[in-house]
């Protein structure tokens, strides 16, 4: 079942670095930003992860958990996380369960061949587990600021 805006997330379970298990119930009481990216250690993905890293304290101040998601395995994620000194966990979606659930698996043309890839996308889940915002096919520049702004709007709605 695909998540829909203003609806609770469907049941799913995924493992992340640091021994963390992600489910819709894991972070109740906190907003959650899930950012899907194509691959560890590639230029755009590295830049995006570093931008989330650099604004991480702002997310924490607002009570928001940040989680990165890609199809890379746990060993790749651990190395990526260590190299970039990422303060948040990375979900290893090697079976593409989360990627398919959120509809971010897309056919792309790479070097003239059709390949299955991940569309860079971000989702904001509120403290009750309801999907509140989504960004699909995003450009890295300025994106983290846009997400933070929406997190701020979410806090105003609750207040």
Buried (B, 14 or more C-beta within 10 A) or exposed (E): EEBEEEEBBEEBEBBBBEEBEBEBEBBEEBBBBBBBBBBBEEEEBBEBBBBBBEBBEBBBEBBBBBBBBBBBEBEBBBEBBEEBEBEBBBBBBBEEEBBEBBBBBBEEEEEEEEEEBBBBBBBBBBBEBBBBBBBBEBEBEEBBEEBBEBBEEBBEEEE
